[in-house]
Amino acid sequence: MDFSTPARSLESLSRRRPSLPEDVVALSRRLLEDGNCGGGFPAGSNSSDYGDEILSMLALGRDHGRWEPLAVGLNLANDYLGRLCRALPTETSSTGGALPQAPVYAEGPRVPSMSATASASDAAAVSAAGDEKDIDADLSVTVSFCAALLDVCRERMEHSEPRVRSLVAKGVGSHARYCVSVNRGLPHSVSAAAADLSAQRRGLYRHTVRALFQQLAMGRDTENKSKSSEGTLDDTTGWRSLETNLHTIAAYINGCGGTYVEEEGQTLTDAGAGGAKEERPKTLLAAITFCSINHVNRHVRAAAIQVLEQIIVSVVLTVSKNERNGDGGGGGDSMALLSSADSGLRGVLVEVIKISLSDNWSQVRMAGSVLARVFLVALMEHESDQATSSLHDLDTVLLPRMCLNRFYLAQGVKIYSHETWRIVFAGGDGLGRVAECAGPVCRYYCKMCDADNHAVREAACQAVAELASKIGSHPTYSHYLSPYVPVLLQALLMCFHDESWPVRDEACLACGIFCRAYPEECEPELKTLFERWMEQLTDQIWSCRENAAVALGDAIVAYGKPMFDEILAVAQKNIPSARNQAEMTREEYKRRQNDIDAHTNSQLYSCGSLAPKLRKGGAGRIGCSSCAVTREKALWEETDGAIYLIREMCVKCTGNVEGATVTISDDVLLPLLTELADVCRVKHFPQSDDLRTTLWRQLPVMANALGKNRFKRRYLHLFIDLLAVNIDADRSGSGASQLSVHSAGQCAEELGKLVGMSILRGRFEEVGREDVFDRAIDERRMAQASGPPPNKGISPFGPPGLIPSTDNDGISPFGPPGLIPSTGDVGIPRAGLVLSESF
């Protein structure tokens, strides 16, 4: 079914399988032929006839027991009311101003939108310039139509089809918008019909609120299950009509605009001290608070948060209307609901935002993120000395959670939170605010490092690393973080034992950054850190090996020659390990990969995440283990980790890094690279291609760090013949992996750009393989010519502008640069956590 437009929804009826009854299809065709659903009423047609046809469609849905005609009828009714509403005079101001609609984010939880732009055909069809008698007659017909529509809405709130329930909520909102517009936009002499509409609106609202309390009182332990649950009452699927009730209330508030606060303002001040904890809340605000925080169902929590969002919008519209009318006192009273420390609504909002931003479900985090932005922007737009002070008072509660969500695994939450940060701290004071709240921020981060959700633990490690990178390197603010370094370091060490490798990976990087920013504070734990880094350097995951090398490179910068000597000894020991790898043919390797028994009862992976769905590890915690995985470490992985380690030694010990005091000499480096080139020639196990792939990817980085002349004269010749053999593997039939062949060709191209294409070709010519070099360069040029144009700032994750630039005063939410490549560079970005220059 397509509900994007009324006409498309009608066209969808004839395509349904099994086919709908003939009277339903005939009515849909008649509506399409009449043209009433095309955006305006045709000249000479009667809008009341169109309303009768809509009611006929709703009746057919009830009679035949099919949800499709019922949904289409509700969709047509919403459109019909919207067009009548837009044709009324002064509709824009009828609700206190144009209602701001939050953007839909990746199909996240949103309140149905009833706003639309008026068309000329609407105004011509239902003229607001007619005499009062005609208006009164039209309203009398509309009142009857609305009464029938609301009866359907009341009956179908617990319908088994979620699309019907969503359209019911939208219908209630459309009716509320039309009703409020009629009351404010028409003369008093037609107030009788308008009063009937208001009575309908308030009656259905009271019915919805009563149904909400009934569902909460009923709980889940009852045999009186609704049709919507189909007998299933768990913590993920629908919860009877409770979710629909909340969506309906949110849509009702959206339709009423500022009128809702004017009529129901008193109910927003009596949440009660224990509203969030009451099993059977006694007030509406207490019920919404309970559903937002305590309810077990994530859909209910998200829907309740949307109600609070619409309440904030209603308050803002009331304030704006009073300001336009010169009623400053009224506007101030309404704004006090959000800004006053004694306001029950404000207390509920802060508590709900605090808890929802830490919810275990991304859907609820998204809803909480939207609520946080709406709340903070509302305070900022009506800024006063009190509002400014109120914003700063929220820092200790909201700031840590807003910071962490910029690293959350779900991209919608991450990007939306980053944009919220830019809006709230547009003045560039984010760094100072975070530094001043270092205590609450650090305590929250440490708590999240021990969270049950592996995605939260991963985000917490990234956020801790950001603190070290941004505040630890700042001359003014570094002392704010210094007292909390030991606690943060202990939290990261705990994450080293995590069963989820992305958590270990991020903790490893973060520890290296802390050592570089706070070497004295980290020195007591240096022995333990070195042991953990050594474990990571030989991990089964290549990313863990690489980032362990990055952390060890940071340790060299922090602790100088003693640390360099220890790491050099490790590199010398691990480089030859691949020679001792057990022999295995490629056929045997493939047979093991396809062995069903070997993959039964193996590691499970989380939906929506590339990380395994694992418990926390480490001493004294649930899921305590030694980080056991499904296969043992391989000897070739030690050599692979040594390649990354040599790369870091080249980068950090050649005078190119600020603060580095150690310089690696050719007497030390030449034997290492000579041994490495020799070891990478092994071919007695299938993973040797992976080893060479790592070499070709990291060799250009080493070459650039050493410099053109030094690399060309002392080291280039060590790799030429091996590089030529790997590039020519396709033609020689050696069976090398395509990944290693591609990486070898890319390595040749990048080395040619560094030392000069003619010089590199001459080196290939010395070993008689210049034809291999020519063919590789030609193939890469052809591929680049036929491929997409060079990157011009387009994000790889969506359209331009989806990921904001980090060249501003805001904390970068993207972690290591390898996660999101730079939009201005070509090639593979280096590993390591390099964030934007300022918060």
Steps between C-alpha positions, in 0.01 A plus 500: 500500500617849407370774730723778366200669330124435509497410130777244539330341797184457291700354211655251741160346576463350151843333529445322832526121509276328584271736316272730692118480457369659182307777680824619663685507167207671327485774763875558473471538122210742535698713743793508260279594207326777694837658570414601856813331634738678264588789733185715469128475429412526129292796388132436550547208737360489852752440778229341717449229235869423520468470877212254459710288263780493756258378764380235256856376459537480879173307523616252236815439701286417803254283307755290311747461783795606284738762634593650161175697430493611863856635474431670165185659640690639798772627267239679284333643810827645626563662163143628482516666843837649417369663184193637680728632772734676260207669327393673822608862555804571721574131534871576542439688823218285622725271695730771624740490206632253249564174677867401479534143377813307600669321209435132447821315581562162338144376565545579867211567739308803377161654568280498186525838327178686430652820362486575129507792260169640386426477129302737283257223409422441869419865554281506190316183598416601857485877490556683824355818347140379477219629717450373851193298409693291244782449746258388766341251257837358398606467863183312586586241236861487616393448861309189398796375298737554794264324740494192278878514450572523873270205566718295264814628672364411841413147388826433314760609753573134571490379140737212421658686206761757614444719192136539594593596856749757370236653271255509789745710699554726203125535453458621858773757442347618172164544670657695787677733259182563303296555814744756644521678164122527478471644851761768434445569133123544460249761624321450829163458330598149388623404846229234547658265248844592627391411851386159377842443346670601825280262693598219262868585537501513878278193531734282297800639688343406834417156360861451390637609838260264681606216270864579582437466873298183446782335307752596766276365774439180306871422478622195311389217729143469377299282267328803348752542220418740220481413132809709430726269700371175350567334834863611516607730780878529505735794534551562128167470315189714545336542841125487441376851416736675742740606226209615282355702790831680539533564127144633498567737790818622328314558173219675689746739665667558165164590347396728785828692501515764769133442586596183685707681762230764539240231572704236680782703654402406854547130426865571413589621847380211721727211403538396861820419681488132417341523156778310327486214752129460556359171376166670433558871435217733595568793264562518127850638539582229753366237258711636215804508730440139602466390137816692400722361775363186663300321234658177376397548136734711287224613261297631791799686641574662165135597448477657846814704434334634185208624710742703713659638185162624375426656840819706470395611149161604637665705776724674248204584276308642796793720596545620141130585466496694827809691395338596169183611679699701753402273787844478655372368829324207341803411296722511807262278694501241222877511462534439872373147433835435329741738672390512864684267736170445687309392190370144509521479120864606497586241763332229295676611180844497659446158657361349178780643285758379751372142493397474132842618379642195678233254389607158378291535181614730219138586420450648847837676489394662175173618650687630806749681276216675317341596832832635630548722195143633507529578872840670482418698187175618661697636796758660271246670273333668797833576658513718807732517795288238672491276192877525456552405861249220454697360209824497700321326787422212264863440404581250772198288407470525122849587379662158567218318321495738205877456462487121507218470247719666238696174496204262519498212252165589339577754228169684540562566869865585437444753221193657663685540830796659327274751328327575833841572652577748222167676556526522878867602506504715189705758691791260532491468879454122496857423606481725805161364604624141477818584693304670777277191526795259491386325817148404389621425148776265620275323748239439233758377249641255754152371571433452129828310459332238719160511325325180395480611135822442307418790264481736799831373635660557162362855482616569856858403415494734199361781714769446766767515228352829381538649847870415500547627146314830542525601863828324577683692227342838580726739694209664682272207579732201544510540880123442520541140382823415681341384832275254316767334284559203739128423515457525122806283449358230727176504300696454177708219648177325594389528137819324389336180631180551303378211287403745224807583292385852397491593869851367553611678186373840613631453855844421360508820296370710787770377738772604256352847469481534878866402536593767251286769664565407867824296514560554873148406605507185285847379599383292801294285262760487223603140567141378482435710191803357324380145566155581361650664192714195436189279512322728256801512267454130424117497508298307243339826379722707272351828627598411856855426385525830317363713780718326757796612288361854494473500879857370535614779270330753728679337795835558326416870466397515865785304663791528257800270465419237768163429340656501153752235601226272637290538186799444274567171676140396442522583129825305460343199672168500309614567143626143429194327652330439164777259402383265777135504394370147440479397137157487340383477141238734362267207439521393863439858611184526286380164628528623858319821413207302355481246780151523650599331825783747554253790483227353717454654847755770413499870577168683465484851357268782594238625257586848377863468602815347364605429857424170672207500738706421807496554870750708686822330598752565771542404861207553731241565227230303330628324194836450669731318264844512348358646179485154343431492127427222254856455372850523635740776409719428199874558479472698176285752688802588714688596183196691378490698825873567468440668161267751664750545782785579258272746325436682827871506580566660162223756549567587865881478502609696193463851639154558346297481822485779754636395838689194372853474641615175335634475145534163331827457312569303184719265702189395693237524228684339208533157665133510598376575148744256345371223724141605434541490122652154527230362731219628275620270222360195681217318321449177691166610653199673337504805730841601363309708246343692790846562640622646171181707469583663833857566383392671177246715681745619765816535290397834341430639849849398612654647184331836547607511865864423413508748215559465127881498495553280804248236393613498136868455582486254791175303495320501164710224345404258778141468373518540120519134397238387753269783388543403134422134570183593691378740230554232232329225704189504279697428182742255659218286641647490851153516656560817702193677636355787303527719808876458518536560125296820522692620807831434323390707199384783723830487692694530174297802396544678834874427514531632144337825604749531785831413331398575142338266246809486276728421794273223625469357149879493481511294819255250348712494188803401709325175591361455149136570590437843345213352297325409825531856627373649171200270493411571864516878455298487176231287663469739793478803271228333294308408815520855630394645164192276483411537866321780688656849507745586777351561842378857523385502858216250456453285805509123439205461737238706320425823310710814554431667831375182671823477700591849624851632455720468806684822412299690760465532871352160572616163626558263213267200539677273261786347699800369309550661159486158338131481591402785269769586243601860455305661218803689379761225481548208265614167638453302818511716814735401778375334813496683828264742668547843342214733578414856404705774656240637740168416658 
